[in-house]
Amino acid sequence: MKKIFVLLLGCMFIMDNSFAQQRTMDKSLKNSITITLDGVQAGDTALLKAYRPKQETIDTSIVREGGQLSFHSDTLLPVGMYCVDIAGRTLDFFLSEGEPQSFSIQYNLNEGLASAQFTGSPENQALAGYLRFMRERQMRRQQLQQRIQSNGEHADSLALLDVQMETLIREVKNKWTEIETAHSGKMIALFISSIREPEPAPFTVADSSANIDSLQQNYYYTFFRDHFFDNYQFSSPYLLQMPFYSQALTTYFTRLLKPERQETTGQMARLMEKLKDNKPLYRYTVRELYDLYKNVPYPELEGLYLEVGENYIVGRPEMWDSAYVDKVAFNIKLAAMNPVGDKATELKLSDLAGNAMSLYDVQAAYTVLYFYNPQCGACAEITPKVHKTYQDYKNKGVQVFAVYVDRDKDVWMKYVMENKYLDWINAWDADETADIYGKYDLHAIPMIYLLDKDKVVVVKDLQQSSLELWLNQLTSAE
């Protein structure tokens, strides 16, 4: 498993990237990328995109006869990673400090990565060579895996295949070192360091030990938990100009770490300590984590985004503009209302017919407290999905208390009637005495709270996409 993971990690860069270029140099231009493509139609649109770290389109070009297209500028493009996108088929390339920005690429879409040739850009020619190298090693790995599976009971054959696999892994590592040495300080070296996997010492344990498999699993989990980011060059100003850090951040906090609060906050603190001297990277990471944990589907991590805001935004005001710090501080204050584990604040409202009704009078194993406005674009999209979830779970003791938060009763009634939302509880603040916004954190609508039979908040600020997961987990456990 470990060996496979090393090679797959090195192949991150080989997706469906397809590309080609040829060019005539114009020395009056500081940036001139000319491309010759086989396998496209004249008139197709090509997009030049920059990773920041997500793709942003910065230029367009139309494919001419013979598959020719080009991007030109009288100014240098910022250092970073770029791609040319033609109908979803892309090729990535680097622009490093001090490297030429006038070069050509030639590529045959029907022949694959082996046909990519960069002229005038040694770094990107090395990248093309690396992609060809990794593709060949990936094919060899697959062949070895098939042979290993078919020789399961032949110890001698397995030993030989294991040696071949070790040789293959060593070749990949040597290739990484070769590129990092030859292109030190360049984007391709930064890329290689970002995909290099930290290497643990071999797992050893006494033969008499019980639960060896469990011990081994825990050993490797602990190592990668603590060393996952070891090879990232956090001092680099260019790490955010590639997609790999963003991908790694998501992978680490959503797939590698166990959903345990103390462990998550501890590893978060370790990472933020490493980023403290790179302000743009620090800010990007905090924003990503704040958004990530705002809608986390694990009860153990509920409200963790508030700790992110308190510790790394409000607690580090020198990293941010004051308006953003004030906004987050205000949201934290709002979020303190109706915290998870406390009983939700009572709401005394009116139904469609003008009859008085109370949230506390709802008899249900679980109550979905849904705040919305039919004239809100997001609400128009999400409300039908919430209603569908309600229909799927109403026979399991789930009720919806749908609160209209605006003032136009006619708009509300028409919406409910036309969409046949009469099977759940519809309510609004008819006489404007309920003070909904003063009692609940409605920093955005729609807003979803999930309450238990005693109206204790189970989860708040819940995404519709996670509502069914919560209801399924809660109702299945009973």
N, C-alpha and C positions, 0 to 999 in steps of 0.2 A: 504493500500500500504506500509506504513511504517513498519507494523508488518511483512509482508511477506519479505521485504527487509532484516530485521534483521536475520531471519532464513536462508534465502538464503546465506547471507554473511557468516554465520557460517558453511554452508555446502560447502564452496569453496573447501575444502580438499577432499570431497567425489566426485570423478570423476568416471572414470572407473578403478580405481586402484584395481588390483587383485593380490593376492600374498600368499606364504606359505613357511614355513621353519622349519627344525628340525636340531639339530646339536650335535656333540660330541665335548666337549671342549678339546682344546689342549693348555695347560697352557704355552707352550714354544712360542706360537704365541701371539703377541700383538693385532692383528686384525684377527678375525676368525668368519665369518658369514656363517652358514650352513643352508640350506633350504631344506624342503621337500614339494613338490608340487604334488597335485592330479589334473589331467586334462591336463598334458603336455606329450610330447613324448620324450623318451630317444633320445639323439642326438640334441635336440633343444638347441639353443644358448641363454644364459642369459647375459645381459649387466649390469654391475654396473656403475651407473651414478651419478655424483655429480652436484648439482645446484650451479652455480657460476655467476649470478643467473640462466642462461640458462643451460640446461643439457649438460654435457660433459662426454663422456664415459671414465672410468678410469680402467676398468678391464672386463674380460669376463670369462664365465664358461660354460661348456657343461653339460646339464642335463643327469644324469646317470639313470640306471634302478631304478624303484621305485620313480622317480621324485626327486632324490637327486642331489643337486649341492652345491657348496661352493665357498667362496672367502676368501683367506688367505693372510696375510702379516706379516712380522716380525717388521713392524713399524706401529705406530698408524696413522690412517687417520686424516686429518684436521677436526676440528669441523665444522659441517654443516648439510645440509639436503641431503639425498641420495635417490636413487630409484633403484630397480632392474627391468629391462625391458625384458620381454619375448614376442617377436612378438607383441609389442605395448601394452601389458598388463603390468601395472606397479604397484608397491607398494612403497610408500614413507616411509622413516624412518629417525630418527634423530641420530646424534652422537654428544653428548654434552661433554663439558669439564668435565673430572673427571668421566664420565659414562663409563661402560664396553663396549668394542668394540668386545667382544667375546660373541655371543648369537645366538639363533636359532629362526626361524620362521616356523610355520607350517600353511599351507593354502590349502583349497580345492577350486579350481577355479569354481567348479559347485555349491558351497554352498554360495558364496558371502562373504561379509566383516565379517559376524558374525563368520566365522570359523578361522579368523586370530588369531594366538596365538604366542606371543613373550615369549621366555624363556631366562632368564638371562639379560633382559633389562627392568627394571621397567618403564623407561620413555616411551619406545615404546609400552609396554603393556598398559600404560595409553592412548597412542595415539590410539591403536586399540579399547580400550574401548570407547574413545571419538567418534570414527567413528561409532561404533555401536549405541551409544547414539544418535548421530545426525541423523543417518539414521532412527531410530525409531521416533524421533521428527518430521522429515520431513514428514514421512507417516501420522502422526497425524495431522500435519498442513494441508496437502492436504485433509484429510477427513473433517476437520473443514471448510475449504474453500468451499468444495462441499455442506456441510450442510448450510453454510451461504447463498450461492447462491440459494439454494432450499427453503429457508425460508425468502425470501426477504420482504414479507408483514406481517410477524409475529413478532411484536416488542418484545414480551416476549422471544421468542425462540432466536432471534438475541442477546438480552441482555445476555442470558445465554451462548451462543456460544462465545460472545465477552469476557466474563469472562474466559472461557476455553482457548481462544487464549492468553489472558494476562498471564494466569498461565503457558502456554507452553513457552512463551517468557521468563518469569521469571526463569523457570527451565534451559533454555539454558544459561542465564546470570549467574546463580548460578554455573552451570557446569564450565563455563569459570573461575570464581573466584576460584573455588575448584582446578582446574588444576594449575592456576598461583600460588596459595599459596603452593600447595604440591610440585611443581617443579620450584620454584623460581630460576632464573638464568640459567635455562636450555633452550634448543632450543624450546621445546614444549611450554614453557611460552612465548617465543618471538613470536612464531607462533600465539598463542591465542591473544596476545596484538595487533598483526598486523591485525587480522580480526575483532577485537572489533570495533563496530561502535560508534562514539561519539553520545551522547544522548541529543537532544535539549529539552528545557523546552516545555511543552504543548503549542500549539498555542491557543491564546485567542484573541478575538476581540469582540467589541460591536455588539450586534445582529442587530443593525440598520445600520451597515457598509455595503457599497455597494461593489460588487466584492469580496465577501468573499473567493471564490475559488482562485482567482488570488492572493489575499493577503496571503493566506495560502501557496500557491505554492511558492511565493517569499520568505516567511519566512523560509521554509525548504531549499530552494535553497541557500539562503544567509548563513544559518547555516552550511550546509555541505560544501559549498565553503570555508568557513573560518576555519572549524574544521576537515576537512577530514583526515588530517595527525596527529591529536592530540595524538593518541594512539601508534604511531610508535616510537620505541626506537632508535632514530637517533644516540645515542652515542654507540650503540652496534657494535662491529666489525664483527658480524655475520649476520647482516640483509641482506647482499648481498649473503649469502649462502642459501637463500631461494628464490622462485620465486614470493612471494607475493608482495614485494615492487615494482618490475618491473611491475607486473600486475596493481598495484594501480596507479603507475605513469602514465601509458598509459590511464587508465580509467579516471583519474582526468582531464588530459589535453586534451583528445580527446572527452570525453563523458559528463563529468559533467560541466566543465566550458563553459560559453557562448563564442562563437568566437569573442570576443571583445578585441581589442589590449590593451587598458589601464588596463582592468581587468586582462587579462592574464599576462601581465608583472608585475603587482602588486602582484599577487599571486605567480608568479615565484620568485620574490624577497623575499617574506616572507618565501618560502620554502628553498631557498638557504641560508638564514640567519640561519635557523635551522641546516643546514648541515655543516656550516663553520668549525666546530671542528672535523669533521669526513672526512678526506681527501679522502679516497677511495670512500666513498659514494657520496661526493661532485662531484668528477671527473666522476663517473658513471652517475649521474643524469644530469650533464651538457652535456655529450656526447649524452645521450638519447634525451634530449631536442633539442640539436643542429640538430641531424638527424631528429627528429620528425617534426620540423618546417621548415626544408629545403624544404619539398615538401607538405606543408599544403594546403588543397584545398579551403581555405577561403581567398578572396581578402583582408579582414580586417587584416589578419595575414601575408600577403605576406612580405617576407624579415625579419621576426622576428628572424630567425636563426642567422642573422647578429648581432642583438642585443645580443643574447645569447653569440656569439663569442666575441663580444666587451666587454661585461660586466663581463663575468664569465671565460673567457679564457685569452684574451689579457689583460683585466683589473685585473686579478688575477694571474700574472705569477708565483707567489710562489707556486701555486698548481700544476704546470705542468713542464715538461722538456722544455727547451728553444726551441728545434727544433719544438715541436708541437705548441708552441705559435707563432713562426715565420711562420709556415705553415698556421695557421688560420688567422694571420694578413695579409699574402699575399693573401689568398682567399677573405678576406674582401675587400682588395684593388681592386682585380679583379672584385668583385661583384659590386663595385661602378660604373663600366662602364655600360652604358645602363640601368639605374635604372628604375624601374616600374614608369610609369607616364611621362617619358621623351621619346622623339622621338628616335627610334633606329638609330644607326649610319648607314649611307649609305654604301652599298656594291656594287661596280661595278665589275662584274665578266663576265665569258663567258659561253655560253651554250654548248651543245654537238657538235654543228656544228662549234663552234669557233666564234659565233656572240656575240657582246657585249650586256650585259643586266644589268639592275639596279634593286636593291631591291625596290627603290622608284617608279619604273614604274609599279609595280604589282598593278593591279586594283582588289581589293577584300575587302569585309566587314571585313574579318579577315585573316591574313596571319600567317601560321605556319612556322617559320624560323627554319629549321631543319639542324643541323650540324652533319655529320656522315662520317664514313669510312667503306666501305663494308668488309674490312679485320679485322675490330674490332668485337670481339665475341659478345659483348653486342649489337652492331649495327645490326649484322646479325639477332639477335633475335627480336629486337625492330622495325626495319624498316618496316617489313611486317605489323606490328600492326598499325604503324603510317599511312601506306598507306591505310589500311582497314578503319581507322577512317576518312581519307581524302575522300575516296569514299562515305562514309555515309553522309558527310557534304558538299561536293562540291556544291551541289544544293542549299545550304543555304548561299552561298557567301564566302565559305572558300577556300583558295588556300594554297599550300605548296611550299615554296622556299627551295628546298633541296640542301644544299651546301656540296660538296665533299671536305674534308679538306686535302687530301694527294696529291701525285704528279703523280701517275701512271695512266695516262688517260685510257690506254687499260683495266686495271682492272675495273675502274669505268664504262666505256662504256659497257663492257661485262655484268657487274652486272645489270645495268639499263635495258639493252635489254633483258636479260634472264628472269628478273622478271617483265618485262612489266611495268616499272615505267615511262612511257612516258607521262602519263596524268597529271603529276604535273611538276613544273618548276625545271629543273636540272641545276646546276651551279657549276663552280669551278674557282679557281684563276689561269688561264692559264699562265699568264706572271709573276706571283709572285709579283705583285705590290699592291694587295688589302690589305695586312697586316691584314688578318682575325684575327689572334691571338692577334694582338696589339689593335684591336678594340672591340673584344668580349671576355667575360669571358668563355673560353672553358677549364675549369679545368678538365673536363671529357667529353667524348663523348660516346653515342650521347648526344647532347644538344638541348633542345627545348625552343624557345621563341615564345610567342603568341603576335601578334601585331594587332592593330585595323586598320580601313580603312586609317587613317592618319599616320600609321606606329609608333604609340605610343605604348610602351611596356605595355601590359596588365599583363603579368606574365612571369617570366623567370626561367630558370633552372627547367623546368616543367617535371615531370615524365610522361611517356607515359600513365600510368594507370590513370592519372588525366586529360589528355588532353581532352578526350571525355566528362568528367564532366564539364570542363570549356566551351567547345564548346556548349554543350547542354544548359547550363545555359545562355550563351550569346546570342545564336541564338533564344532561346525560349522567351527571354525578348523583342525581337523586334517585 
